[in-house]
């Protein structure tokens, strides 16, 4: 045994005498004030990346155009007419823009989910009559200032 660790003799102890370190031991942390910065606990809305949203919108447009082109090619329509119809559809879809809110978003679509959550929060805020620049606790601050 090294440096008085473990049993001097394992005989009669029911152990083999093998010494291993305690993995459950937690080292004490530095004594730092927890929660020093209260601003870090304020709610910050996740902002979606506009470039990713624009890319997804263009991708959906091109997917619809490709489906139309595929269907027309299967029907045996001439290439010139296919080009005309796909260009017309592309202009129509780009003019419509993003469209309405999407239903059935997946968990991996974080930017779409963030955009939908912002719109939902705005609707809820307007329903309750809360301004956009509302700060938590401002009511109490105003009452203290009146006193």
C-alpha positions in Angstrom: 0.0 0.0 0.0 1.2 3.4 -0.8 1.0 6.4 1.5 -1.4 4.9 4.0 -4.2 4.4 1.6 -6.6 1.5 1.9 -6.2 -1.5 4.2 -2.9 -2.6 5.6 -3.9 -6.1 5.0 -7.0 -7.3 3.1 -7.3 -10.5 5.1 -10.7 -10.8 6.8 -12.0 -7.6 5.3 -14.0 -9.2 2.5 -12.1 -7.1 -0.1 -9.2 -7.8 -2.4 -7.4 -4.7 -1.2 -7.5 -3.1 -4.7 -7.5 0.7 -4.3 -9.4 2.9 -6.7 -10.2 6.6 -6.6 -13.6 7.9 -5.5 -15.3 9.1 -8.7 -18.3 10.5 -6.7 -16.1 13.0 -4.9 -17.0 16.6 -6.0 -14.3 19.2 -5.8 -15.3 22.5 -4.1 -15.8 25.3 -6.5 -14.4 28.8 -6.2 -16.6 31.0 -4.0 -18.0 33.3 -6.6 -21.3 35.1 -6.4 -23.9 33.1 -8.3 -26.4 35.1 -10.3 -24.3 38.3 -10.4 -25.6 39.5 -13.7 -29.4 39.6 -13.6 -29.7 40.8 -17.2 -28.5 37.3 -18.3 -31.8 35.9 -17.0 -34.1 38.1 -19.0 -35.9 36.3 -21.8 -34.2 36.7 -25.2 -36.2 35.7 -28.2 -34.3 33.5 -30.7 -34.0 35.4 -33.9 -34.3 33.5 -37.2 -31.7 33.8 -39.9 -33.3 35.7 -42.7 -30.9 34.2 -45.3 -31.9 30.6 -44.4 -35.6 31.5 -44.5 -35.2 33.1 -47.9 -33.3 30.0 -49.1 -36.0 27.7 -47.9 -38.7 29.8 -49.6 -36.8 29.7 -52.9 -36.2 26.0 -52.5 -40.0 25.4 -52.1 -40.7 27.5 -55.2 -38.2 25.5 -57.3 -39.6 22.3 -55.9 -43.1 23.2 -57.2 -41.7 24.3 -60.5 -39.8 21.0 -60.8 -43.0 19.0 -60.0 -44.9 20.9 -62.7 -42.1 20.4 -65.3 -42.0 16.7 -64.4 -45.8 16.3 -64.8 -45.8 18.2 -68.1 -42.9 16.1 -69.5 -44.8 12.9 -68.6 -47.8 14.3 -70.5 -45.7 14.9 -73.6 -46.0 18.7 -73.7 -43.5 20.6 -76.0 -40.4 22.0 -74.3 -41.3 25.6 -75.2 -44.7 25.3 -73.6 -43.1 23.7 -70.5 -40.7 26.7 -70.2 -43.5 29.2 -70.6 -45.7 27.5 -67.9 -42.8 27.1 -65.5 -41.7 30.7 -65.9 -45.3 31.8 -65.3 -45.6 29.7 -62.2 -42.2 31.0 -60.9 -43.4 34.6 -61.3 -46.7 33.9 -59.6 -45.0 32.1 -56.7 -42.4 34.9 -56.3 -45.1 37.5 -56.4 -47.0 35.7 -53.6 -43.9 35.9 -51.4 -43.7 33.7 -48.2 -47.3 33.0 -48.0 -49.0 32.3 -44.7 -47.8 30.6 -41.6 -46.6 27.1 -42.1 -48.3 24.2 -40.4 -46.6 21.0 -39.1 -43.0 22.3 -38.7 -40.4 19.8 -37.7 -38.0 20.1 -34.8 -35.0 20.6 -37.1 -36.6 23.7 -38.7 -35.4 25.9 -36.0 -35.5 29.2 -38.0 -39.0 28.6 -39.2 -40.0 27.7 -35.6 -38.4 30.9 -34.3 -40.2 33.0 -36.9 -43.5 31.3 -36.1 -43.0 31.9 -32.4 -42.2 35.6 -32.9 -45.4 36.0 -34.9 -47.4 34.1 -32.2 -45.9 36.3 -29.5 -46.8 39.4 -31.4 -50.4 38.3 -31.8 -50.6 37.4 -28.1 -49.0 40.7 -27.1 -51.4 42.7 -29.2 -54.4 40.7 -27.8 -53.4 41.6 -24.3 -52.6 45.2 -25.2 -48.9 45.1 -24.3 -46.5 47.4 -26.1 -43.4 46.1 -27.8 -41.1 48.1 -25.5 -42.6 46.8 -22.3 -40.1 46.0 -19.6 -40.8 43.6 -16.8 -41.4 45.3 -13.4 -41.9 48.7 -15.0 -45.3 49.0 -13.2 -43.6 48.7 -9.8 -40.9 51.2 -10.8 -43.6 53.8 -11.7 -45.3 53.2 -8.4 -42.1 53.8 -6.5 -41.4 56.9 -8.4 -44.8 58.3 -7.5 -44.1 57.8 -3.8 
